[in-house]
């Protein structure tokens, strides 16, 4: 086993190098000079702020931001006020809300070591330890709250501690966070892709989405008293093979219909109203070739906040829910708007906003007055973020003539000559690279003079539902060819050096990185695989069962002999003998999505084939590095890897 080869750094290491913390195990990574850590330190201190929830009775926000080593929750009592830390745990806490019936009691979620086995807790005023509200043997998610605020809606599912399972289910329960004896199970649902829950204003019905894939979902209405369900979009009377996707359900105030986003009648998800009596869809709002990605109805049911993805930029629009006419737009700063959250007063709307020069801050809109308040101010001592470079859109033609797009961030013109390139391939694959704040990656551009390209290969979202299916099943390698075409495009650019290209990707992007390393071994100088898939068959067999069927729709069913043979043929472990460029692999040992054994496989085979391999394994992380101490050492190692492969240092 590779773990037997891993070396655990100890405090005996000399003081002129960085000492990895005891949770990090390393192979092949050279000592990191302490001078490097000191130099890059300002780039590791960005603290994006995210609005999580409003206080139910006061105009105060719960904001998530890093406190020490992990993200924790904080209370902000007014725009610009100092943060008061609410949670303080070794594990990150990213979601929490105060209870209306006990306004200073906080309900929050937390997992352990990145295992995503989330539990729900209540932290009472003055208490040192929280009260566990859910079954610790299961994975639990708070997915809604009744209109009366008496009950939380909790979705829970079993884990694979007793072995992998087929045909998993989820339980929906109403949980009273102040009196667990009043809690009850609503229903057991087939599959695990249920979400976007919305209670009717009388709490008698529950709207929900059954998610099958990014291109296929179904809208259901459940009777809360009985658990009986009726499919309403497409209705159970509709037959045919056309797949549609709908999301972001909001029961209308009168209970006669639902506001939602759907792509039933086109390539993009549009804002619509579904009449539950007639089944008729009525579209409204701004036109354009973009997806609606959030629909949030105010608690009084009178105003809709809608976020749209316009060429990668998140745009906020407001609508009168009764007339469905667009309201004036608030004067928010330039940037991408994400995640709109209403206060119970139905007047204040919190949004998160970031841009190339802003790490991420919280603003609120007073909707009746159309006034804007800035609640937080993200700063990084010693760095002028206003000087960071702005990504620019690019396009290129792929092997079959399909136009592929992405963004390039070029370094300052003070860097002369052709610049090395870092290609950053997003995960998902149902996701999209969008212009925004690059965080510590700004160091690569500003201090190393590296150009960064973020491609949106076929299979990405944001370009219509057809584009999102172009990599499914046995078309998987077509997306890899899109990166091959990008390498051709780089060679045509007068300021970019095609002989100095490193490919990076996380999760599915990690697979893409390894696939580029095996399909184009002579055209890259290095590859960095973070929590990536190396063997599709073992990945599908070992990912947590609550995820497996959803991943089979995208990648193919490994139980089918023909598909299994195809997945085996294209898997990087099968082709690892082709890897020539240096490889850096990083993974979290508790990853429930892509098990760390994927990393072990590719590292073992690549090392045995003589390829230079760096390997970093974090014992207390999951699908990514969430703890600053781990993320910092990973960052230092990435810099050292890029300096060696791209800058010959």
N, C-alpha and C positions, 0 to 999 in steps of 0.2 A: 504493500500500500504506500502511496505517495506520502501520506501523513507521517509515515515513519522517517521520511527524508527531511521533513520540515524542521527548520531550526527556530527555536523560540529565543528571541533576543532577551538578554538579561542586562541588569544594571552594571555589569562589569565592562560594558562597552565604553570606550574612551569618550571624554566629554566634548571632543571636537566633532563628533558625529551625533546624529539624531538617534535616540534610543526608542525603538518602537515599544508601545505598551504591551503588557503580557498577553493581551487578547489577539495580537497579530502574529501570525506565523508566516515566514518568508522563505522563498527559494530563489536563488539566483539574483536577487536584488542587491546591488553593491551598497556599501555604507553611504548614507546620506549626510553630506557635510552640514554641520550646524549653521554654518554661514548661509547656506541656501535657505534653511528654515527661517532665519532672521530676516533675510532679504524679502521673502515672499509673505511674511507675516501679515502685512496690511491687507493683502488680497484674500486672506482667510477669515477676515473679521466682518464681512458683510452679514447683516442680520435682517433679511426681508421680514416685513410685518404682514400678517394676514388676519383680516377680520373673520372671526369664527362665529360669534353670535352677539346679540344685544342682551343687556339686562332686561328682564321682563317688565319692570316697573320704572326704571330710571333710564335716563339717556346716557348710558355707559356701554362700553364695548368690551367683549372678551377678545383679546388679540393673541395670536400665537407667534412667538419669536424665540430665537435661541437664548437660553440662559446658561452660560457655562458650556457644558459639553453636549446638551441636547435641547431640542425645542420644547418649550413649556408654555402654559397659559398665563396670561396677565390681564389685570383689570386696568382699563383706561377710562377715567371718570369724565373726561372732557377733551375736546380737540386740543392737542398739544400738551396734555397733562402727562406727568410722570407715570411710568408703568409700575403697577403693584403686582408682584408675582403671586399667582394663585396656586400653582402646582410646582413641586420640586422633587423630581424622581430621577433615577438613573436612566430610565427609559423615556423616549420622547412622548409628549402628550400634545396632540394636534387638534383634538375636538373636545369641546365642552360647552355647557350651557347652564345658566342659573334656572332654578325652578320657580314658576309663578306662585305655587302654593307655599313655597318656603324660599323666598327670594335670595337669600344668601347661601343656600345650599347649592353646590356645583355638581352636576353630573358630567362625567368625562369617560373617555375610553383610553385603553392602554394595552399594548402587547408586551412580550418579553423577548428581548434579543432579536427583534425583527422577524419573529416567527408568524406574525399576523394573526395569531390566536387571540384576537382582541376580546377584552372583557369590559363591562360597564360598571362604573363605580359611582358612589355618591360621597362627596366630601362635605361634611357639615361645618358650620362656622366654628372656628377654634379647634377643630379636631386635628390630630396629628396623622392619623391613619384613615384612609377611606373605607367605606363599606362596600363590599362586593355585592353586586345586584344580579349577576348572571352565573350560569353553570361554567366553572373553569375548565371542564372537560370538552367544551364545545367552542366554536368560533361564533362570536356574537357581534351584531352591528345594530346601533340605534338608527332606524330608518324613517322615523316620523313621530309625530305627537298628535294626540287628539285635540280637537278644537277647544275642548274644555280644559286642556292641560292636565287632566287627571292621570292619563296614561301615556307612557312611551310605547311606540311600536318597535319591538325588537325582532330582528331576523337572526336565526341561529341554525347552525348545521354541525354535523359530526365531523371529526377529523380522522386521519388515517392511522391513529395510534394502534389500532388493532388490525391493520392491514388495509390495502387499497380496496375501494368499493366501486361497484358499477351502480348506475341509476340512483345517485344521491338525491336527497330531498332537503328542503329547508322548512323550518317551523316559524310561523308568525305568532307572536304573543303580545298581548297588552300587559305591560308591566307598570305597576304603581311604584315609582322610585321611593316613596315614603312609607309604603305598606305592602310588602311583597305578598302578603296573604291574599290581597285583592287581585293579584295577577291571574291571567288565564290565557290559554292557548287559543288562537283564532282558527288556525288551519295548518295542515301540512301540505306543502306544495311540491309538485314534481319538478325535478331539476333544481338548479341553483342560480339561475339568471334573473331573479325577480328583483325589481327595484322601482324607483320613481313613484313612491306611494303618496297618495293624497286623500285625506278624509273629506267627505262632504261636510257642509257647514253644520249639519245636525248630527254628525258622527255616526250615521246609520249605514253609510256605504264607504267603501275604500276602493279607489282606483289604483291600478298597478300595471306595470309593464313586465311582460315575460320576454326576457332578452335571450335570443338564440345566437345571433351574431350581429356585427355592425350593420348588416343589411337585412336582418330579419328579426322583428319583434312583434308582440301582440299586446293589445290593450284589453284589460279585464276589469270588471266591476265585481266586487265582493260585497255580500250582505254581512255586515259585522256581527249581527245576532246569530247567524247560522253558519257562516263560512261558505255559503253557496256562491259560485262564481259564474259569470256570464262574459263571454268574449264579445267585445264591441267594435274592435278595429284590428284587422278586418273582422266583420261579424261572422258568427258561426255558420251563417247561411252562404257566405261567399266561398266559392270553390275556385281552383286555379293554381298556377304555379308561380305567379308574380309575387315576389317578396317585397315587403315594405318594412320600414323601420320608423318607429315613433318613440318619443321620449318627453320628459319634463311635463308631467301631467299636473293639472291644477283644476280641481272642481270649481265650477262657477258658483257664485254666491247663491243662486236660486236652485242649484242642484240639477238643473235640466241639461247641463252639458259640461264639457271639459275643454279647457284651453291646453294646447299641446304643440309640439313641433313634430312634423311628419313629412316623409318623402313619398307618400303614396302616389302623387300625381306628377312627379318630376325627379330630377337628379339630386336635388338638395332638400334638406329639411326646412320646411316653411312653417311660419306661425299660423295656427288654425284654431277654429272652434268646432268641436264635435257635438252635434245635437244627439243626445242619447235616445230620444224617442224616434227620430227618423233615420238616424245613422248618417245624416248629411254632414259633410265637411265644408266649412266656410273659411276660406283663406283671407287673411288681411295683413296689413303691415307693409313694410318696404320690400320692393322686389329686388332681385339681384342674384347672381350666381354664388351664393354663399349659404352656409348652414346656420340655422338658429341653434345655439348651443345651451341656452338656459332660458326658461320661462318661469318667472316668480310672481305670483299673485299676492298682493298685499293682504294682510290679515282681515281687513274689512271687505275684501273682495272687489274693490273698486278700481284698482290700478295695477297694470301689468308692467313689470320690469323685464326687458328682453335683451339678451346678449346675443349678438351675431358675430360670426367669424368672417370678416371681410378681408380676404387676401392675407389671412394670418393675424389680422388686428382685431381684437375684441372691441366691439362697439355697443354702447348702451343706448337703448331706445325705450321710451315710456309710452303706454297706451291707456286710454280710458277703457276699462273693461266692459262698460255698458255699450258705448257707442263704437268702440274699437278704433277710434281715431287716435292718431299719434299726437302726443303732447310735445310741447317745446323741449328741446334737448338741454340738459344741464351743461354748464361750461366747465367740464372736467379738463385737467391738463392733458397734453398729448401723451399717448401711451396706450397700452392694451388693458382693457377693463376685463376683470375676471370675477366671478362669484358675487352676485348681488344678494344681499341679505336684508330683509325687512325688519324694522322694529315693530313691536306689538301696537304702537300708536298709528301705524299705517301712513306715517308722514315721513319718517327718516329711513333712508335706504343706504346701507353701507356697501361699498365696493372696494375691491382690491385693484390696484393699478401699478403697472411697471412699464419700463421702457429700457432702451439700451443704456441710458445714463442714470437709471433709478432702480435700486435693488427690489423695490416693492413696498408700497405704502398704502395706508387705509384712508379713504375719503368717505364722506357721507353727503347725500343729497337731501335737502329739505324739499320734497316734491311740490307742495303747494306754493312755496316761494321760489323754487328753482335756484336756491342758493347752495353753495358747496363749502364744506368744511374739510380741512386736512387734519386728520387725527394723529398721524405718526410721521416721523422724519427719520428715514434711514440714512445713516452716515457711516463712513469707514475712516477712522483717523489716519491721516497721512496720505490719503488718496483723493484726488479730485475726479470724481466719477463723471463730471460733465465733459471730460476730455475723452471718454471712452468712444471707441469707433462704433459706427452705426451699420448694422447689416444691410446689404443691398440685394434686391431680388435678381435672380439669374434664371435662365432656361437653357436647355440643350436637348438635342434629339437623341433618342435611344436607338437600339439596334433595329427596331421595327418601325421607326418613324414617329413613335409616340413622343410628345413633348413632355419633358420632366422639368420640374422647377425646384428651386431651393433658394438659399441665401448665402452670400459670401461676406465675410467681415475681413477687410483688408487692413494690414497694419499701416501706421503713419508713413507718409512718403519719406521720412528721414531714413527709413530702411531702404538701402539701394540694392539694385540687382533683383534677380528673380527670387521670389520668396517661397520658402517651404510651405507645405499645405497639410492641415489636419482636417480630414473628412470625419464629420460627426454624424453617424447614422442613428436616427431615433428608434426607439423600441415600439412595441405594440403587437403587430405592425399597424394596428388601427389607431394611428396617432398622426401628428403633424409637427414638423419643426416650424416654429414661429419666431418672428423677431422679438427680442426682449432682452432682459438683463442676463449676461453670461456669467455673472458672479466671478469666481476665482479664475475662470478661463480667460478673463481679460488679461491676465498675466502672460498667457501664451502670445497674444496679439501685441500688447504694449511693450513687454520686456524682452520677448524672444523674437519678435518680428515674424511670427507665423500667421499665415492666412487661414481662417477657419471657414469651411464650407459645410452647410447643413442641407443635405438633399432630402427631398420628399419623393422617394421612389414610388413606383406603382404599388398599390396597397395602402397608401397613406390616405387619411381622411382629409376633408376640406376641399376636395376636387370633384365631388359628385360620387354617387353610389356605384356607378360602373367602374370608375377608376379604383375604388377601394377593393374591388373583387379581382383585379387583374393579376394578383399574385397567389390566389387561392389554390390549394391542392397541388396538382402537378404543374402549375405555372410558377412555382416558388422561385426557380432560378431566374426567371425573367427580371425580377427585381434586382438580382445580383448583376445582371447585364446592364441595368440602368447605371450602376456605379461604374462598370467598365466604360460606358459611354461618357460618364463624368470624367474619368481619367483621360479620355480623348479630348474632352473640352478643355481640361486644364492645360494640355499640351499646346492648345491654340492661344493661350493667354500670354501676352508679352511680359506680364509681371509675376507669373507663377512658374515654379520649377517642377516639371513632371517627374524628375528623377528623385525628388525629395517629398514623398507623400506618405503620411501615416494615416491609417484608418482606425477609427474608434467607434464603438457602439456598445450599448447596454441592453441586456435582456434579448429581445428579438434582434436589436441592433448588434448585440454580441454575436449572434449567429451570422448576421450579414458581414461583420468584420472578419470572422473566421472563413466565411465563404469567399470573400474577396482575397484573403491570404492564400486560399487553395486554388482559386480560379485565375488569379492574376499575380502569381508569386513573383514575377520579374518586374512588376510595375509599381510595387510599393516598397518603402524603406522600413516599414514596421507596422504592427497591428496591436491594438489594445482592446481586449475582450473583457467587458464587465458583466458579471452575472449572466453570461450568454449561454445559448443552447448549442451544444456540440454534437449531440446525437438525438435526432428527433424521436426515435423509437423509445430510447430510455427516458427521454424527457416526458413523453406522453404517458409512459407507464409509471413514472415516479412522481410527477407533479401531484399536488393534493387533489383528491377525488372531486372536491367541490369545483375544481377548475377544469377537469379533464374534458368533459363533453364540449365545453365552450371552446377549448383549444382545438379539439378535433374538427370542428366546423371550419376553422381557419387553415390548419395545417394538413388535415387528412386523418383518417381513422387507421391507426396502426394495427388494428385487428384484421383489416382487409389485406390479404396476401399481396395483391398487386401494389397497393399503397405502401405497405410495409417495405416492399422491395425498393420502391422509389425513394421513400424517406431514408432508407439505409444508404442508397447510392449517393444521395446529395449531401448527406450529413458530413460535417467537417472531420469527424473522427475517421471516416472512411477514406478521406482524401488528405489526411494530415501529412502524409509523406511528401506532398507537394510544397509544404510550407518551407520557405527559404529565409524570409525576413525575420528579424527578432520579434518575439511574441511576448506580450505582457498580459497576464490573466489575473483578474481580481474577483473575489466572490465572498459572500457571507455564508457561514456554515449553517445558519438556521433558515435559509431561503426556502419557503414553501412553494414558490412558483417554479423556479428553475433550480432544482436541487444542486448542491455544491459538487456532487459527483459528476456533473457535466464538466466542470472545470478540471476535476481530477483526471477525467478521461483524456481531454485534449492535451493537458500538460504532460501526462505520462507518455502519450504516443509521440508528441512533438519532441520531447527531450530524448526519447529513445531513437528518434530519427536524426538526431544531431542538431536540431534547430535551437538557437539561443532562446531560452524561456525564462522570464521573470514571473513569479507566482506570489500572490498575496492573499491569504485566507484570514478572515476575521471571525473569531469564535462567537462574538456577541452581536453579529449583524445578520440581516436577512437579504432581501432583494435590493441591495444598495447599501451604502455606508451612511447611516443616520447620525452617528456620534462623531463629534468634531475631532476628537483625538485620532480616530481611525481615518476619517476623511482627510485630515491634514497629512498623515504619513502617506496615504495613497496619492495625494496631490504632489508631495515632494518626489515620490517615486515616478510619477508621470512626467514631471519636469526633467528628472534625470534621464528617463527613457527618451524623451523628445530631444533633449540636448545630444544624446548619443546617436540617435538615428537620423535626425534632421539637421543638426548643427555641427556634428562631428567633434563634439567637445569631450 
